[in-house]
Structures are given as structure tokens and as C-alpha cells.
Amino acid sequence: MLADPLRALSQARLRAILTVTEQGSFAAAGRQLGLSHAAVSQQIREMEAAHGIRLFDRVEGALRPTPVCPEQAEIGQRIIAAEQDAARVLDRRDSHGKPRLRLGLGNSMPGLAIAARMLSLNPGLSINVETGSHQDILAAVLRRDVEVAVLPDLPPDPRFRRARW
């Protein structure tokens, strides 16, 4: 075990653990991460050596996650989600620092009127508009790619707040 196991922890290594767990091989994880399979394997070996554990058992040429691996992979998922949240915070401003609203329109006629009203009430606001089908815009809301959506006939769902304009 290395003298400072915390030094072996990194976002890249946790991402490698997550991706190998999901993909089942160093080669597939490397393709997804844009790395060589050797680089991914090295990240895993360094984590294993630093902490004196095995993350994957090698059985008949296949990688099988050990019991500690899913816990590490879940931490990797949370880190990726935090990185995406940080990017969203930055995306809420335009290049001049003005607030930006990402608006999803599943129904463009009332949506354009709502956007115009928002701009008249908030002259410093920048609005990015994404249009698409009901399913596309609903998916964008769930991914948090848009903050506000204009959708007709939204079924009751406790994840969403509704407002009439």
C-alpha cells in the first residue's frame, strides 16, 4: 500500500472505475473515455495498489466487480452529476455575464409569446430556445438541459411545478 492512499483518489480514477463497471472491460471503458485500455487499466491498478484492495476479479478473461466496486462506481456517478451541475451553473450566463434562461418549447405558439413577455419583464435576460416534440422537451427538462418548458397537456407529476401564463 502506498504511503498516501488519498493521493490515489481522483475524479479520473473514479470515472474509470464507473466506466469499467458499466462496460465490463478496460478496452470498452477506454473507448468511452477516449483513453487507451492500458491507461484505464493503469488507473485501476494504481487505485488497487494504493488501497491494498481488488476492484475487479479477473475470471476467465472477464472483469467482475468486487463488492467495493459498486460503491466506488456510485461515487463516480455523483461526481459526474456534480460536474454537470457546475456546467449548468456556468451555462446560466451568456458571454457578457447576463442571466440566460434555457427555454424548451413543446408548443411554440404560446411559448414564443411567453418568451417575449419574459424578455419585456427582464430586459437583461438572454433566452436560449430549444424546440422539439413533447417527449424531447420533457426529456430535456429531466436532464436539466432546460430550466423552463412550455408543454401542452402535461400529466400530473410531483417533479414539476406548473404555472399558467
N, C-alpha and C positions, 0 to 999 in steps of 0.2 A: 504494500500500500504506500502511496506517495505521502510525503510529509504534510501537504496541504490539499486534502481532497476537495475542499470548496473551490479551489482554483480550477479543478477539472470541470466544474459545472459551468455551462454556458448555454445560451439560447440555441446556438448551432447544434450542440450535442443533444440537448433535449428534443430539438426538432428532428435530429437524425433518429433518435430512439422512437419517437412517434411515427415517423415515416417508415422505418424498417418494420415496426409492429404492424402498421396498416398494410404495407406492400408485401411483406413476407421474405424479402431478400435485400441484400446490400445493393445489388445491381438495379433493381426496380426503384429502390429508395433514391439511389444516385441519380437515376433518370429524372425522377420527380423534383429532386432538389437542385439539379443542374451540377452535380458533382460526379466524380468517378466513384465506382463501387469501392475502390481502395481507400478513398478519402472518407467515405461513410464508415467503412469497416474500422479504420483507424480511430475515428471519433468514438465508436462504441468500445473498442479495446482500451482506449485511454480512460474512459469512464469506469470500465470494469476494473482496470488496474488501480485507479486512484481510490476506489471504494472497496476493493477486495471482494467484489461480487461478480456474478454472471448475470448478464441481462438477457442473453439468449442461449438456449441449448442448441447445439448443432446435432440434429438427429437425421441420419440417412440423407445428408445433403440439404436438409431444410432447416430453417431457423424457427425455433419455437420460443416464444417469450417466457421468461421465468416469472414467478409470481410478483416480483418487484417491478417488472417491466410495465404492466398496465398502469400502475401508479405514476411512474415517470412519464409515460405517454400522455396521461391525463394532464399533468403539469405542463407538458409541451403544448397541449391544446389550449390551455388557459393563457399561456404566453403568446401564442399566435393570435388569440382573440384580443388580448391586450394591445398587441401591435396594431391590429386592425382598428381598434377603438382610437388609438393615438392618431392613426392616419385620418380617421373620420373627423377628429377634432381639428386637425390642420386643414382638412377639406372644407370646413365651415367658413373659411375666409377666402376671398379672392386674392389676386396678386397684390392688391393695394391695401389689404387688411380689412376691407369692408366685409360685413357679415354676408354669408352666402347660404341660401336655402336650397336644398335639393328637393324638387317637387316632382312627384310621379303622377302622371295623368293617365288614368284608365278611361277617362271620359273627357275629351279635350274641350268641348264647348263650355261647360261650366268651369272647367279647370283654368282656361285662359282668362276668363272673367275674374276668377278668384286670384290668379297671379297678378292681374292688373290692379285689383283692389289692394292686395298686399303691398305692391310697389307704391301705390299712392299713399298708403298709411305709413310706409317705411321707406323714404326716398333713398337712404343709404344702402338698402338691401340689394344684393345680387341674387338672382334666381337662376338655377340650372334646372331645366325641364327634361324629364325622361318620359317618353310616351311608350305605350305598349298595351297589350291585352290586359284584361282584369288579372289573369294569373301572373303575368310578367310583373306587373306593378305590385301586386300583393307579395310576390317573392322578393322584390327589391326592398319593400318595407321590412320584411322579416330578416333580410340580410343587413338591414340598416344602410342600404345604398341610397335611400331617400328618407327624408325626415317627415315629409307630409305627402299624403296621397289623396287624389280625388278619384273615388271609385263609386260606381253606382251599385246599389243593392248589396252592400256589404253585410254578410250574415252576422248575427250577434257573436262576438268573440271578446273575452275579457282582456286580451292582449292589446286591443285597440281602443283609442278614445275617439269619439265621434263628435263632429260639430257640423251644424248646418250653416251655410253661407247664404 
